[in-house]
Amino acid sequence: MELKRVVVTGLGALTPIGNNIEEYWNALINGVSGAAPITYYDTEKHKTKFACEVKNFNVEDFIDRKEARRMDKFAQYAIVASDEAILDAGITADNVDKHRVGVIWGAGIGGLETFQEEVLYYAKGDGTPKFNPFFIPKMIADIAPAHISMKNGFMGPNYTTVSACASSANAMIDAFNYIRLGLCDVIISGGSEAAVTIAGMGGFNSMHALSTRNESPETASRPFDATRDGFVLGEGAGALVLEEYEHAKARGAKIYCEIGGGGMSSDAYHLTAPHPEGLGVIAVMNNCLRDARMKPEEIDHINTHGTSTPLGDVAELKAISAVFGDHAKNININSTKSMTGHLLGAAGGIEAIASILAIKHGLIPPTINHSVVDENINPELNLTLNKAQKRDIKVAMSNTFGFGGHNACVLFKKLEE
């Protein structure tokens, strides 16, 4: 069976450093940090008092007030980002078969704020189970793609992938496979998350996963730096329109790039820690290269998972050296989490967008906040430190890994007619 080609025809973003694609990209290439003191709740008794919140966002500018109240923030973010991507792609009721348009979305947690509010409200009562009738529909992780499909009338495959921080990369790989097998023409994919809550921050703090650099939030996310002390929690959404190549050409769509392949693997090692030698990461990148039928020396750029954790950053870079050998020093490696923080289930979506825009513009966003060399990291690697670098990028990879050892890697390449 001959597989179809799959391209990206639309992008949408709602992030801590920009509320649309143009704002997001400009912030990325200029090294803007999205970390700041938390505004959503009183942080006086919290270990970490900052995060990468979405800023200057009024949901009623995008969604009717009554409808918005029936959605958790993670679903609101999904609607806003997907609306931008669908508009960017020029998808209309007249140029697609709605039965062959799907929505495959990623969310690591889902409606955490809704769950927190409902449980706290119940706890203050007399034990009588009084809950909002929208409690469950707002909370469940699958509801974001449901809202996107209902709003647009898309009747193809519709579900959420949940694999912690690899969720939206897994969603894109599923979407890619549905299209290249000829089962769909178009799929809206990506992911959203809104976990900057008392429960979210408190839970990650109890695991010692978050940075506690309260005196300097904007420099707290510092991937690959020897003084890194944990990740910075972020929120938002990234949406991509994936489309079968001939279908896109037939309707005269703008094409950003082609998806070359996707890889998945499991560490099978630990609940939260990566394998110290990056064995699962080695496997996922090799699987991705094999799926794309590409050689290691063809890769120009890798947007790493790069969360700014002591163990994770070293393990990932060890894996890159193992897979790419001498060519590793020729690859522009970066971590855009240094600016956006870690968006959990939405990370793969916004980082895929960063990789795609790097290909389009021939410019690689920097890894900011680096000042102290880590002796455990190969000094020959080009980590694109502190300043964007120009480069003609033909092939880029985006890595995302999740608690539980879930690994996903997606490969994007410049379109060849």
Sequence and secondary structure as in RCSB ss.txt:
>XXXX:A:sequence
MELKRVVVTGLGALTPIGNNIEEYWNALINGVSGAAPITYYDTEKHKTKFACEVKNFNVEDFIDRKEARRMDKFA
QYAIVASDEAILDAGITADNVDKHRVGVIWGAGIGGLETFQEEVLYYAKGDGTPKFNPFFIPKMIADIAPAHISM
KNGFMGPNYTTVSACASSANAMIDAFNYIRLGLCDVIISGGSEAAVTIAGMGGFNSMHALSTRNESPETASRPFD
ATRDGFVLGEGAGALVLEEYEHAKARGAKIYCEIGGGGMSSDAYHLTAPHPEGLGVIAVMNNCLRDARMKPEEID
HINTHGTSTPLGDVAELKAISAVFGDHAKNININSTKSMTGHLLGAAGGIEAIASILAIKHGLIPPTINHSVVDE
NINPELNLTLNKAQKRDIKVAMSNTFGFGGHNACVLFKKLEE
>XXXX:A:secstr
     EEEEEEEEEBTTBSSHHHHHHHHHTT    EE  SS  TT S  EEB   S  GGGTS HHHHTTS HHH
HHHHHHHHHHHHHHT  TTTS GGGEEEEEE SS  HHHHHHHHHHHHTTTS     TTHHHHH TTHHHHHHHH
HHT  S EEEE  GGGHHHHHHHHHHHHHHTTS SEEEEEEEE   SHHHHHHHHHTT B   TT GGGT  TT 
TT   B BB EEEEEEEEEHHHHHHTT    EEEEEEEEEE  S SSS  TT HHHHHHHHHHHHHHT  GGG  
EEE    S HHHHHHHHHHHHHHHGGGGGGSEEE THHHH B GGGHHHHHHHHHHHHHHHTEE  B S  S  T
TS TTSB  BSS EE   SEEEEEEEETTTEEEEEEEE    
